[in-house]
Amino acid sequence: MSQGMIRKSMIFVVIIIANMTDIALFHSAPVAKTGAVFYYIGMEGLSILENLDAMNVSVPGFIKKYLQSLKDKGENSENKKGD
């Protein structure tokens, strides 16, 4: 649980740094902050879908295929690191 809290607090730190970058470099367009927020929204959304699938909640087939392909890619990259 403490690692989860640390991970979530680091998300806020990344967003704060992205906001500071936007202020310093992009005065009128929040480029870095928007990218960071959308990235974390996407990651959390995938996590929610994976958990729903693990609980046997009805998930559309194309989403199941996509989640499986992401899982396979992750397993393949871990196997390559171990070689």
Sequence and secondary structure as in RCSB ss.txt:
>XXXX:A:sequence
MSQGMIRKSMIFVVIIIANMTDIALFHSAPVAKTGAVFYYIGMEGLSILENLDAMNVSVPGFIKKYLQSLKDKGE
NSENKKGD
>XXXX:A:secstr
 HHHHHHHHHHHHHHHHHHHHHHHH SS  HHHHHHHHHHHHHHHHHHHHHHHHTT    HHHHHHHHHHHHHHH
HHHHHHH 
